[in-house]
Amino acid sequence: MTPFAQIKRCGWIDNPSPANLWLTDREGQWIVSEQGGRRAVGADFIMPSDRTEFVSMNNGYGYFCGCLSVDARSNESVIATVLSFTQLSLKRCNTDPSLEKRDLGFNQDSFTK
C-alpha cells in the first residue's frame, strides 16, 4: 500500500449533492467524500465562504474554486484527510490552462425562486 503524502491541491471543488464532494486539479479527480461511502477526515470544513464565488446548480449544491492541503494516496486518487481549505475566485480556476473551463453565468437556483 502506498503511504499517504501531504500535498496542496488546487482546482474545481464539486459538491453536486449531499455528501458528494471531489476536487479536480491538473492531475485529475480526487475523491473527498461519497454519499453512502467513505468520507475524508476534515471534509466538513470545505464550505465556500464567499457565495458570490460559488455556482449553485442544485438547491444550494454546486461548484467553486479552491485549494486543499491534504493527506492523499496518489495511486488511488483518494483524499484521506483535509488539513486546510482556502476558497479562490472562480476566475482563477477558469483561467488556469490546466483546468477545464466552466460556465460561470448559469445559476439554476435563480430560476426556482
N, C-alpha and C positions, 0 to 999 in steps of 0.2 A: 504494500500500500504506500502510495506517495505521501510524504509528510505535508502538513499544512505550511503555506508560505504567507507571510504578511505582506500585503501589497495594496496600493491605491489604484482603484479602477474608476474611470470617469466615462460617462455616456448617458444614453437614454435609460430612464428608470420607468418601467411599465408596471402599473397596478390596475389591471383591467377589471378585476372583480375581487371580492373578499378573499384575503389570504393568498392571492396570487401576486407574486412580486418577482421581477427579474431585472437585471441590468444588461444592456447591450453596449459593449465598447468595441474598440478596434480589433479585438481578438475574438469576439463572438458573444454569445449569450451566457450569462451567469445566473443560475437559479438561486434566489434568496429564500423564497417560500412558495409552497404549492398547497392549494386547498386540499385538505384531507391527507396531506403528506408531511414531508419534513419542513422545518422552519428554522432558519438560521437564528442563533442567539443574537439578540440586538435588533432583529428585523423591525420591531415595533417603533424604533427610533427614526425610521425612514419615513418622514412626513414632510411634504412641501410646506414651508413656512410662508412663502410668497405665492398666493393663489393667482396672481397675475402672470406668474411664470409656470402655470400648470394648464394642460389641455385636458378638459373634462370630456369624457366620451360616454360615460355610463353611470348616470346618477351619482356623481362625485368621484368616480373612478376614472383613471386616465393615465397620462404620462407627463414626465417632467425631466429636466436635465440635472445631473448631479454627480458628485464623487463619493465613493465609499472607500474607507480604509477597512480592509477585511482580512480574515484568515480564510484561505481557499486552497483547494486542490485543483491545479490547472488541468490535470488529465481528466477530471470529472466535470469541470465547469460548474462546480457547486460551491457556494459560499457557506462556510460553517459558522462564522462569527462576524458580525458587523461591529467594528470598533468605533467608527465615527461616520457621520454623513454631513455633506455640505451641498446645499442646493445651488445650482448655477443657472444662468439665464438660458431660456430656450434658444436664443440666438447663438449662444456658444456651441451647443450641440449641433444646431442646424447648419452652422458654417464650418464645422470640423470636417475636413475632407475624408477622414477615415470612418465617418458615421453616415448612415443613410439619412437623407433629408426627410423631414416630416411636415405635414400640413399643420401650421400653427394657427390658422384662422378659424377652423371649424370647431365649434363647441356644441355638441349635441344637446347638452343640458339647457342651453339657452332657448331651444325650441320646445322644451317640455313645460315651460312656465306660462 
